C-alpha cells in the first residue's frame, strides 16, 4: 500500500490516504504558532499496522518545517512523541500555551 499524508487545513486535520481513500486522521486546532493535536484515528480495517505512526511523523515533520510548535492533547500523539524524543523540541512550553 502506498500512502500519502497531507494537511487538510480547512478540515483542521492531517490525513493519511491510499489514493482517494482516507485511512486515518490527526485532528488539530490552530492557535497562533501552535498546532494543538486533539484526536488521532486510523481505520481498523485498513489492514496495515504503523499507519498511525506514519501519520503522526509526517504531521510533526510538517509542523517543524513551518516553524510551529505542538500541544499534544491527543494521547496517541503525546505517547508517540514520548517514544521519539527527537521530536520533543516541538512540544510547546507551558508559557507558550497561554
Backbone torsions as a table, in degrees:
resi	resn	phi	psi	omega
1	UNK	NA	128.9	177.4
2	UNK	-103.5	115.8	-176.0
3	UNK	-110.4	155.6	173.0
4	UNK	-131.0	150.1	176.3
5	UNK	-118.4	128.8	178.8
6	UNK	-134.2	151.7	173.8
7	UNK	-83.6	129.9	175.0
8	UNK	-115.6	78.0	-171.4
9	UNK	-61.2	-31.8	178.3
10	UNK	-65.5	-28.1	177.8
11	UNK	-93.4	-9.2	-179.1
12	UNK	66.7	45.1	-179.6
13	UNK	-161.7	157.4	167.2
14	UNK	-95.1	144.4	180.0
15	UNK	-124.0	138.0	169.2
16	UNK	-105.1	127.8	-173.2
17	UNK	-129.2	153.9	166.3
18	UNK	-118.2	99.7	-172.7
19	UNK	66.2	-125.6	179.7
20	UNK	-90.3	-2.3	-176.2
21	UNK	-90.9	121.5	175.9
22	UNK	-79.2	121.2	-179.9
23	UNK	-98.3	-20.3	-179.5
24	UNK	-172.5	163.9	-179.5
25	UNK	-140.0	150.9	169.6
26	UNK	-124.4	102.6	-176.0
27	UNK	-80.1	145.6	179.1
28	UNK	-147.0	161.7	170.7
29	UNK	-119.4	141.9	177.4
30	UNK	-96.2	132.0	176.2
31	UNK	-136.0	91.4	-176.7
32	UNK	62.5	-125.0	178.9
33	UNK	-89.5	18.8	-179.8
34	UNK	-112.7	145.9	167.5
35	UNK	-115.0	116.9	-179.9
36	UNK	-96.9	106.0	179.6
37	UNK	-79.5	122.0	-172.8
38	UNK	-108.3	-25.7	-174.7
39	UNK	-163.2	138.5	174.2
40	UNK	-127.4	136.6	-178.4
41	UNK	-146.0	134.9	177.0
42	UNK	-125.8	138.3	179.7
43	UNK	-60.5	117.5	-179.2
44	UNK	-66.2	-18.6	179.3
45	UNK	-89.7	3.8	-178.2
46	UNK	-65.9	-23.3	173.6
47	UNK	77.2	10.0	179.7
48	UNK	-136.0	124.5	176.5
49	UNK	-79.8	160.2	179.4
50	UNK	90.6	-3.7	-180.0
51	UNK	-63.8	-41.0	179.2
52	UNK	-61.6	-41.9	178.6
53	UNK	-64.8	-43.0	177.5
54	UNK	-61.6	-41.6	179.5
55	UNK	-61.2	-51.0	-176.8
56	UNK	-66.3	-42.9	179.1
57	UNK	-58.2	-47.3	-179.1
58	UNK	-65.4	-39.9	178.9
59	UNK	-62.8	-45.7	-179.4
60	UNK	-68.5	-35.4	175.3
61	UNK	-62.2	-38.3	178.0
62	UNK	-66.8	-43.6	178.0
63	UNK	-58.6	-45.2	179.1
64	UNK	-59.9	-44.4	-177.3
65	UNK	-64.6	-23.0	179.6
66	UNK	-91.7	-2.9	-179.4
67	UNK	72.1	24.2	-179.7
68	UNK	-98.8	174.4	178.6
69	UNK	-121.8	169.1	-172.0
70	UNK	-123.2	141.6	164.2
71	UNK	-116.8	118.6	-175.1
72	UNK	-96.7	76.8	175.9
73	UNK	-73.5	-26.7	178.4
74	UNK	-75.0	126.7	-179.8
75	UNK	-59.5	-34.3	-179.7
76	UNK	-67.1	-46.0	179.3
77	UNK	-64.4	-43.9	179.2
78	UNK	-59.2	-47.2	179.2
79	UNK	-64.3	-37.9	179.7
80	UNK	-63.8	-44.0	178.5
81	UNK	-64.2	-39.3	177.9
82	UNK	-60.9	-35.4	179.4
83	UNK	-82.6	-11.2	-179.3
84	UNK	-129.4	76.5	-173.2
85	UNK	-61.0	-14.7	177.1
86	UNK	-67.8	-9.0	176.6
87	UNK	-104.9	-1.7	-176.7
88	UNK	-62.0	-27.3	-179.7
89	UNK	-66.8	-15.4	178.0
90	UNK	-79.3	-18.6	-174.9
91	UNK	-72.8	125.5	-179.1
92	UNK	-66.1	138.2	174.3
93	UNK	-72.9	161.9	-176.5
94	UNK	-54.9	-41.5	-177.2
95	UNK	-69.9	-20.6	177.2
96	UNK	-79.0	-20.6	-174.3
97	UNK	-81.5	-19.7	-175.6
98	UNK	-92.9	NA	NA
